């Protein structure tokens, strides 16, 4: 599968947090998150393993009982079923890969 950046429109998933599915296969899905300063990703968990890379900005990421200040260029991995949350310190852009593929994140054309 190939996808141009302009093919999928970003969708607001929470106030100040927009998501764009970039590409997916049978077992992985890649997303771009654009997050406004002051936005909150409440604590949650899911069965999906989640691997991320912060392209720009700064966030405070909690994974289980650990808290990290994440700057541009930093990356993370969240195992499935582990609680996690984030507070957006600066306007930020992140890329995240989910495995297995999250069908609810596949944008229909």
Residue pairs with C-beta under 8 A, 6 or more apart in sequence:
1 23
1 24
1 25
2 23
3 22
3 23
5 20
5 22
7 109
8 20
8 21
8 22
8 107
9 20
9 107
10 18
10 19
10 20
10 32
10 34
11 18
11 19
11 20
11 107
12 18
13 19
14 39
14 40
14 41
14 42
15 39
16 35
16 36
16 38
16 39
16 88
17 33
17 34
17 35
17 36
17 39
17 41
17 88
18 33
18 34
18 35
19 31
19 32
19 33
19 34
19 105
20 31
20 32
20 34
20 107
21 29
21 30
21 31
21 105
21 106
21 107
22 30
22 31
22 32
22 95
23 29
23 30
24 30
24 101
24 105
24 106
25 101
26 101
27 99
27 100
27 101
28 97
28 98
28 99
28 100
28 101
29 97
29 98
29 99
29 101
29 102
29 105
29 106
30 95
30 96
30 97
30 98
31 95
31 96
31 97
31 98
31 105
32 93
32 94
32 95
33 92
33 93
33 94
33 95
33 96
34 92
34 93
35 41
35 57
35 59
35 86
35 88
35 91
35 92
35 93
35 94
36 88
36 91
37 88
37 89
37 90
37 91
37 92
38 88
39 87
39 88
40 85
40 86
40 87
40 88
41 85
41 86
41 87
41 88
42 85
43 62
43 83
43 84
43 85
44 83
44 84
44 85
45 80
45 81
45 82
45 83
45 84
46 80
46 81
47 80
47 81
48 80
48 98
48 99
48 100
48 102
49 77
49 78
49 79
49 80
49 98
49 99
50 77
50 78
50 84
50 96
50 97
50 98
51 75
51 76
51 77
51 78
51 96
51 97
51 99
52 75
52 76
52 77
52 78
52 94
52 95
52 96
52 97
53 73
53 74
53 75
53 94
53 95
53 96
54 70
54 71
54 72
54 73
54 74
54 75
54 92
54 93
54 94
55 72
55 92
55 93
55 94
55 95
56 72
56 91
56 92
56 93
57 72
57 88
57 89
57 90
57 91
57 92
57 93
58 69
58 70
58 71
58 72
58 89
58 90
58 92
59 69
59 70
59 86
59 87
59 88
59 89
59 90
59 92
59 94
60 67
60 68
60 69
60 70
60 86
60 87
60 89
61 67
61 68
61 70
61 76
61 84
61 85
61 86
62 68
62 83
62 84
62 85
62 86
63 76
63 78
63 82
63 84
64 82
64 83
64 84
68 74
68 76
69 89
70 76
78 84
98 105
